[in-house]
């Protein structure tokens, strides 16, 4: 296993077992089949490996305090009749609001630790737990109950909560996880704070009034209906507050205008969800007005914005592992090998970060320069070069 890890780090192209053996000078090793069986047959737990990796990340970067986690899914484009768990999904990279592009492949749901990296002077998203989300057709053909993306997300977050008792979890996710039932489930027991986008036409209400003494009938679930967030955008009585954020998407010290309030999000047949909503407007007019929700009513609007902006680092990590760690170049056909290889390659991103951090404790990081690109802070490419 150690040889496979070293080979995956050193391989310049495809991340196959044979490529890892060649880069280590083991192309003539007659035991090459043993390396393949480590992924397709050997008995070891990817879940336990994820727990070990998370403990290393927490010990190094977040020894105390709340854990900020990023939750997002990605499509690994794979074709072939032997890739049984694949499905047809919307391609989030090539699609737009007016153009729909489909992609055939495997859907992965990844949970990443969002933590500041001292030598990078920014927040990185370090993957530690990734699960394969099989398509509905795959489950139907095998007589299994289909689990949606939010079902997998709920299970993964509860697993992390058991691994880290006593630590508060703050999860940032995109609009796919703005689901009342899912958000309400995460507030049961030890609550998990979720920050995600909110529809501008969401049905928001005042909290239910207190029940009067001797009142008959079922207790109310909600109060009076509130105006939609879309109507507040053009309401001249809306009082916008201008705040300055330390970090925005590719910018620093960015000014935005916000308005925030608490409410209850309710839909027939679903439990009422207390939340804090934040409406964001750009005084420069570079992006359209949008809304966020947070299930923790005590977080300030500025804290909610600063947490949510970190979500962009998940997309950066997905791009880095495709460009430099060979995700989508592996060629396993066995179901077990497929379920193990992609999470391992994503975990290599965190492993490289930990190893580079250990090496750069005693001296300044070395940053690669080019005549056409003057870079002052190290990126993942520099960390990978240091580890190699």
N, C-alpha and C positions, 0 to 999 in steps of 0.2 A: 504493500500500500504506500509506503514512503517513496518507493521508486516511482510509482505512478504519479504521485503528487509532484515530485521533482521534475519528472518528464513533462507533465502538463504545464508547469511553470516555464520550462525552457523551450518548449516547442514553439516555433515561429508561425506555424500554419494551422492545419487541422488538429483538433484535440481528439485523436483516436489513440487506442492502445498501442497500435503499431508505430505511430508517430512518436509516442512517448518512449518506446523501446529504442527506436533508431537514434533519437537525440542523446540517449544515455549510452550508446554504443552496445546495445544488447540485441541488435538485429539478428545475430546468429545464436542467441540463447535458445537451446531446445526446449526450455520450460515456458515458452511464450504463452501456451494455453492457460497456464496458471494465472497469468495477469488478466486474461479475459474472464476467467471464472470468478475473480474477485468481485466483479461487477454483476455478473449474470447468475451466479449460483451461491457464492460464499454467504454464510450466515453472519451478518452483522447489522446493526441498527443505525440507519440514517438519522432517526429521531434522537438517539443518544449522542451521535456526533454533533447534531445541531445544538444540543444542550451544552456540550463541552465548549463549542465555539462561542456561544452566547456568554458563558461564564468568563471566558478569556477576554471578550470585548468589554464586559462590565467591569472586570477587575482592572483593566488597563485604562478605560476612558470614562466610565460612569460608575465609580465605586459606591455612590450614594445618590439619593434624590430620585425624582421621577424618571421613568424611562419614556423617551419619545420614540415611537415606532412608526414606520411608514409601511403602508399596506397597498399593494398594487399587483395587477396581473399583467402578463406579457404572453405573446404568442411566439412559440418556436416553430418556424416554418419547416415542416417535415412532410414528405410525400412517400408513398409506397404502401403496398397492400399489407405488409407485416407490421406497420405502425398502427396497432389496433385502437389505441386510445385517442387518436386524432379526431378532429372535427372541423367544421367550417365556421369561421368566426369573422367578425368585422375587423379589418385591418386598421388599427388606430393610427398608424403612421401615414399610410397612403390615402386614408379617407378624410373627408371634410364634411362640413354641414350640408353641402349640396351634392357631394359625390361619395358614393358608397362603394368600397372595394372589399372583396372577400379574400380570406387567406385560409389555406388548409394547413393544419399543424396541431401542435400540442399547446394547451393552455396551462400556464404555471402561475400559481399564486405565491408571491414572495413577501416575507415579513423581514424588514430591515431596521436596524438600529440607527437612528439619526443622532449623530454625536459630533461635536466639534473636534477636529483633528488639530493638535497644537501646531505642528510644523506646516500644515497646509493653510492655517488661518481661515478655515471655513468649515461648514458642516458637510460631512460625508454620510451617505447611506450605505451601511455595511450589512449585506444579507447574511442571515444565519438560519432561517427556516423557510424552506420552499417546498410546496406540495403540488403534485400533478392533479389537475381538475379534469377528469375524463369527460368526454362528450356524453350527451344524453343517449345517443344511439348506442354507444359502447355499453352503458349500464343496462339499457333495455335488452340488448342481445344476450346479456349474462344474467338477466333476471334480478338485477340489483336496483334498489331504490336510488333514484338520481339525487345527488346533492348539488345544490346551486353554489354559486360563487360565495354568497354570503354565508351559507352553511359551513363551507370550508373555513372561511375567515373567522367565524365564531369559534369553531373548534380550535384553530391555531392560537387565537388570542387567549382562550381559557387554558391551553397547555402552557403558554408562557407565564400566565398568572400563577399557575401551580409551581413553575420553576422558580419564580421570584416572589415568594410570599412577603407581604408587607411593602412592596414597591408599587407606587402608583403608575398606571399605564396611561399614556396619552397617545392616541392613534390618529394619524392624519391620512386621509384617503380621498379619492376623487368622488364624483357625483354618483358613480355606480353603487356606492355604499350608503347613499342617502335613502335608507329604507326604514320606515317607522318600526316595523316588527323587529328587525335586526337590531336597531339602535336600542329599542326598549329591552330586549333580551340581555344586552350587555350591561344594563343598569341594575339587573337583579343580583343579589348577593353583594360581592365586592365589586362596585361599579368600575367600568372602564370608560374613560373619557374619549370621545370620538369627535374629531373636527373634520367636516367635509362641506361640500357645496350644498346650497339650498335653492330650490326652485323659486323663482320670483312670484309664481302664482300659488304657492303653497297655502293651504287653509290653516291659518293661525288664529288662536282664540286666547282670551283671558283665562287665567286659572279658574277652576270651579269654585264658586262661592261656598263659604262655610255652611254646613247644614244646620238649620234652625232646630231648636229643641222641639221634639214632638212632631217633626215633619214626616209625612208619609211618603211612600214610594221609593224608587231606586235613587241612590245618590247621583248627582250630576257628575259627568266626566270632564266638562269644559264649561267655560263661561261664554261671554258674548264674542261674536265674530269680530276679528280685527281687520283693518284694511290690508290688502295684499301689499307685498313689498314693491311690486311693480307700480302701484299707485303712489307709493311714498316717494318714488324717484322724481315724479313731476309735481308733487305737492309743494306749493310755495311755503307752507308752514313747516316743512321738514327742516329741522335744525341740524345742519352738517357741522361736524367738528374736524378740523384739519390737524392731522398727526404726522409725525415724521418717523419712518421706519428705518432702522439701521441697515437692513438688507431687504432688497426686493429682487425680482428676477433680473439678474445681471447688473444691478445697480446698488448703490449705497446711499443712505440718507435720502430716501424717496418720500415725498410728501403725497399723501392721499387724504381724501375726505371720507369720513365714516359716520354712521348713525347706528346705534345698537339698542336693543331692548330684549327683555325676556318674554316668552310666550309659551303656549301649548300647541304643538302640532298634532292635529287629529284627523283621522279618516274613519269612516264607518267600518265597524268590524275589527278595528285595530286599537291597541291600548293608546291612551294619550301620552305624548312625549313632551315633558318640559325641556325647554332649550333656550339658549341665548343666540339670537341672530345678529349678524353684523352685515350691514349694507356698505359696500365699498364703491366710491366714485373717484375717478381720476380727474383732477383739475386741469391736467394737460390734454385730456381727451385721447390718450393713446390706447386705452382699452375700455370696453363697455362696462357699465355698472353691473356688479355681481354681488351675490349674497353667500355668506357662510353660516353654518350652524355649529354649535358646540353644546354637548350634553352636560357640561359642567357650568352651572349658572354663575359660579364664583370667579371664573376666569375673566380678566378684563379684555375688552375688544382688541387692544394692542397686543396682548399676549396671544390671543387667538390668531391674529394676522401673522405674527412672527413664527408661530408653530406651523401654520399652513404653508407659508412660503417655502419652508424646508422640504415640502413634498416634491419639489422639482428635482431634488437630488436623486430621487428614485429613477427618474428617466435618465439622468446622467449615468448612474450605475448600470442600467440596462444597456446603454450604448457602449460603455467601457468594456463590459464582459463580452459583448459581441465583437468589438474591434480588437481586443488584446488577449482575451482568454478563450476564444474559439467557441463560444456558444453558437449553436446551429451548425457546427461543422462536425460534431460527433456522429457516428454511424452505427450505433447499437440498434439491434432489432428485438432483442429479448425485452419483455415487459419489465422485468426487474432491473435490468441494466439501464433502460430508459428512465425509470423512476429514480435511479441513483445518480446518473451522470450529470444531468443538468443542475440539480441542487448542489452537487459537489463543485462544479465549475463556478457557480455563483458564490459558494462559500470560499473559493480561492481568492475572490476579491477581498474579503475580510481578512483572510490569512496573510495575504500580501501586505495589507495595511498594518497588521500587527507586527510582522517581521520588519518592515521598514521603520516602524516606530521604535522598535528595540534598537535597531542599528543607528538611528539618528538621535539617540539620547545624548551621545557625547560630542557630537559635532553638528555643524549646520548641514542641512540637506543639499545635495548636489542637484542643480536644476539644469536640464539640457536647454541650450540656446540654438537659435538659427538666425541667419542673416535676415530672414523675412518674418521672424516671430520672436520678439523680445519678451520672454517669459520671466517673471520675477518670483512666483510662488510655485512649489512643486505640485504636480498633478499625479494621477495614478500611473501614468507612463513612467515618470521618474521613480516612483516607489517600486514598480515592477523591475526597472532596470537595476536599481540598488539590490533588490532581492536576488536577481539573476547573477 
